[in-house]
Each structure stands twice: as C-alpha cells, then as structure tokens.
Amino acid sequence: MAVNQERRKTARFHCEGELTVELPFGRSRKTEARLVDFSDQGLCFLSQKAFKPGTDLMVRISMESYRHLSADADCQPRTMGLVTVKWCHDSIRQGGSVHKIGVMNLVPY
C-alpha cells in the first residue's frame, strides 16, 4: 500500500496547532507536537520524537490553537484521547527532520 494512500473512512480536516503526547499512566515525559489534520477516526501530527506502530499514547490538544474553528462546525478535534500509533515516517519540515505520525482513536466518538 502506498505511503500517501488515504485510509480513513471519514472526512479529514486540516488544522495546525499544538498538542502534547505522552505514554499513558505517566510512563514518560510529555512530548510537544504539531497537529496536521484530524478525523473521527484519528489524527496526524509532527513530532521530534518517533513512536513505534502499536504504541498507545495519550494525546492532549490545546484549544487555544483552534479558536478559529466554528463551534457549530462538525469538525472539532477532541481535546484529549487515547490513541494507538498506526504509522510513523520521517519527514523534512522547515529544514529540519521530524516524524510524521498517524494515530487511530482507541475510544470511538
């Protein structure tokens, strides 16, 4: 399957903003990341830290970054959720190397 092939069954909403990623139950330090997009099924973000597929994570989104989204819109990201890493690819952004990571929500909407 191609790296860039769409696999989500629900609409994807592009939205940049800050989020925090950590292993559940305080097993690691928090990692700051940047949201790329989200859907009902999961989200994609950029991180300096790589996470292996199958890793469960706690994701917290700062709503300060998303004030421009309409409260009536059907495209609000979750503010917090338990997810599992589906894929992690190296990516070059603004001259630096980062990891582009796709995760799936473990608890459905």
N, C-alpha and C positions, 0 to 999 in steps of 0.2 A: 504494500500500500504506500502510495506517495506521501512524503513528509507533509505537504501542504494540502492534502485532500481533506475536505470538510467531513467531519464525522458526527457533528452534533445534529440532533433531530429537531431542535427548537431554535428560534431566532437568536442570532448573536448580536450583541450591542457593543459597539466600540466606545470605550470610555477610558481615559487616562486618569490615574490618581494613585494615592498612596495606600499601601496595605502592609500589614505585619503578618509574618508567617512564623510558626513555631511547631515543634513536635508536641503532641497532646500531653497533658498532665505535667507540664513544666520540665520536660526532659531535656530541653535545650534552650539556648539563648534565643531571643527574638531576632528575626531577620527582616530588615526593611526591604520592600519590593515595590514595583510599579505595575499597576493593573493595565492590561492591554485591551481585554474585552471580557464579556461575561454572557451567560445564557441561563436558562432554568436548570440546565444540566451541570454547569461548571463554569470555570473561568480560565483565563490565560494571563500570566504575569511574567515580568522580567525580574531576575534576582541575581545578585553577585554569587550566591551560594547555589550549588546544584543539589537536587534531591532525586533519589533513585525512584523509578516507577514502582508503584506498590506501597510507597511510603505514605502513611496517614499524617495529615497536617491540620493544625487549627489556623484558620485564616480570619483576620480582623481587618475590616475596611474602615478607613477614616472617612466619615461622611462629609467632612469639610471639603474634600476634593470633589464632591458630587452634588453640590448645591445647585448647579446649573440644570440638573435633570428635573423635569416636571414631576411634582408629587402625584399627579394623575396618570403619568405615563406608566405603561405596563413594562417598564424596563429598569426598575430599581434593583441595584445589586444588594445582596444580603450584607448585613453589617458584620456578621460573624458566622462561621460554619466549619464543620468538619469535612475535609475533602481527602481524596486519595490521588496521588500523582499518577497520571496516565502516561506522560512522556516528558522528556527534558532534552532540549537541543541547545548547543552552543549558538550564540548569536552575536553579531557585532553591532553595537549601537553607539553612536556619537564617539567613534574612535576607540571604544573600549569593549572588552569581551564580557558578555553577560550570558545568563542561561534563560532561555525562553521555556516556560514550564506550563503544561496543560494539566489541569486537575478536574476531577469529577466530584460533585456533591455526594456525600455519603447519606445524607438525610434529604429526601426529596422535598420540594416546596409543597 
